Amino acid sequence: MPLHLIAQYFIHVWKAKGRHGTHSPFVYDYIEQVVHDREIIPREYIVPIPELPLRFENILSRTAAHYGFRSVLFLPVKPGIAADNKVDLLLLPSSDPKQWQELFDTYLPLLTDTGAVAVPLIHDSPLHSMAWKKLCNDDRVKMSMDLFGAGLLWFRDEFKVKQHFVLKY
């Protein structure tokens, strides 16, 4: 295990908050209804992500089920696939964080108002961590959630102040 990943894990554990330390109704509900939920995920909401550990694949699938996300776009889009419809969840590739900002800028207009962007393996390397921080600092992002193995970016108008949450999972 790379030293960067170990250091990032300890930083995450130190900063991570549970549902009572967030002071955000949206995040409290997310932790209560998604992170702590152990119900079987309906098949139509399962988001298969082979490069992610199963626990993070499950959390993204639970996110999709809780918010009713019906359309997921895995980036980058393969040639020949039209990507012009609105989507509920954009999933950035874990393999090349150098692409994240460009893909984010290109495909963000396709995201629904209540949708999210999922970013896998956000602390896997220094490059992953740096690219994640850059996405979190983007002016269009209203809320970010760091689950250590994956991150979520939200753009809802109901979030008046930009916030970043490091969550226990």
C-alpha positions in Angstrom: 0.0 0.0 0.0 1.5 3.3 -1.0 2.6 5.7 1.7 0.4 8.5 0.3 -2.7 6.3 0.7 -1.8 5.4 4.3 -1.2 9.0 5.2 -4.5 10.1 3.5 -6.4 7.4 5.4 -5.2 8.7 8.8 -6.0 12.2 7.8 -9.5 11.1 6.7 -10.1 9.2 10.0 -9.0 12.2 11.9 -11.3 14.7 10.1 -14.3 12.4 9.4 -17.6 13.2 10.9 -20.6 11.0 11.6 -24.3 12.1 11.2 -24.2 14.1 14.4 -21.2 16.2 13.5 -22.3 17.4 10.1 -24.8 20.2 10.9 -26.4 19.7 7.5 -29.9 18.2 7.2 -29.0 16.9 3.7 -25.8 15.2 4.9 -27.5 13.9 8.0 -30.2 12.3 5.8 -27.5 11.0 3.4 -25.7 9.2 6.2 -28.9 7.9 7.8 -30.7 6.8 4.7 -27.7 5.8 2.4 -24.6 5.1 4.4 -26.2 3.3 7.3 -28.9 1.6 5.2 -28.6 -2.2 4.9 -31.6 -2.9 2.8 -31.3 -4.8 -0.5 -30.7 -2.4 -3.4 -33.3 -2.7 -6.2 -31.7 -4.2 -9.3 -32.4 -1.1 -11.4 -30.3 1.1 -9.2 -27.2 -1.1 -9.0 -24.2 0.8 -10.5 -21.5 -1.7 -11.5 -18.1 -0.2 -11.1 -15.5 -3.0 -11.4 -12.4 -0.9 -10.5 -14.0 0.1 -7.1 -14.1 -2.0 -4.0 -17.5 -3.5 -3.5 -18.3 -1.3 -0.5 -18.0 1.9 -2.6 -19.9 0.3 -5.5 -22.6 -0.4 -2.9 -22.6 3.2 -1.6 -23.0 4.6 -5.1 -25.8 2.2 -5.8 -27.5 3.2 -2.6 -27.1 6.8 -3.5 -28.7 6.1 -6.9 -31.6 4.2 -5.2 -32.2 6.9 -2.5 -32.3 9.8 -4.9 -34.1 7.9 -7.7 -31.2 8.2 -10.2 -32.2 6.4 -13.3 -29.5 7.4 -15.7 -25.8 7.0 -15.1 -23.1 8.1 -17.5 -19.7 6.4 -17.2 -17.0 8.7 -18.5 -15.2 8.9 -20.8 -18.0 8.0 -23.2 -17.0 5.3 -25.6 -17.0 6.2 -29.3 -20.3 5.7 -31.0 -22.4 6.3 -27.9 -24.5 9.5 -28.0 -24.2 11.5 -24.8 -26.8 14.2 -25.3 -29.5 13.3 -22.8 -29.8 14.5 -19.3 -28.3 12.2 -16.7 -28.6 11.9 -12.9 -25.1 10.6 -12.1 -21.8 11.2 -13.9 -19.1 8.7 -13.0 -15.5 9.9 -13.6 -12.9 7.2 -14.5 -10.5 6.2 -11.7 -7.6 5.4 -14.0 -6.7 8.9 -15.1 -7.3 11.8 -12.7 -5.6 14.1 -15.3 -8.8 13.8 -17.4 -11.2 14.6 -14.5 -11.4 18.4 -15.0 -11.8 18.2 -18.7 -14.5 15.5 -18.5 -16.2 17.4 -15.7 -16.3 20.6 -17.7 -17.5 18.7 -20.9 -20.3 16.6 -19.4 -21.5 18.7 -16.4 -24.2 20.4 -18.7 -25.8 17.0 -19.1 -26.4 16.6 -15.4 -29.9 17.1 -14.0 -30.4 19.8 -11.3 -30.6 17.2 -8.5 -27.8 15.0 -9.9 -24.3 14.3 -8.7 -20.8 13.5 -9.9 -19.1 10.4 -8.4 -15.4 10.4 -8.3 -13.7 7.1 -7.5 -10.5 6.5 -5.6 -10.0 10.1 -4.7 -7.0 9.5 -2.4 -5.3 6.7 -4.4 -2.3 8.8 -5.3 -1.1 12.4 -4.9 -2.4 13.1 -8.4 -5.9 11.7 -7.4 -6.0 13.8 -4.3 -4.9 17.0 -6.1 -7.5 16.4 -8.9 -10.2 15.8 -6.3 -9.4 19.0 -4.5 -9.5 20.9 -7.7 -12.9 19.6 -8.5 -14.2 20.4 -5.0 -12.9 24.0 -5.4 -14.8 24.5 -8.7 -17.3 27.4 -8.3 -20.1 25.2 -9.7 -19.8 22.6 -6.9 -22.1 23.5 -4.0 -21.3 20.5 -1.8 -18.7 17.8 -1.8 -18.6 14.5 0.3 -15.4 12.7 0.9 -16.0 9.0 1.7 -12.3 8.2 1.4 -12.6 5.6 -1.4 -15.0 7.8 -3.4 -16.3 11.3 -3.5 -19.5 12.9 -4.5 -20.1 16.4 -5.9 -23.5 18.1 -5.6 -24.8 21.1 -7.4 -28.3 21.7 -5.9 -29.5 25.3 -5.7 -30.8 24.5 -2.2 -27.2 24.6 -0.9 -26.6 28.3 -0.3 -23.1 28.0 1.0 -20.4 25.9 -0.4 -19.5 23.0 2.0 -17.1 20.1 2.1 -17.8 17.1 4.3 -15.4 14.3 5.2 -17.7 11.4 6.2 -17.1 8.3 8.3 -17.9 5.2 6.3 
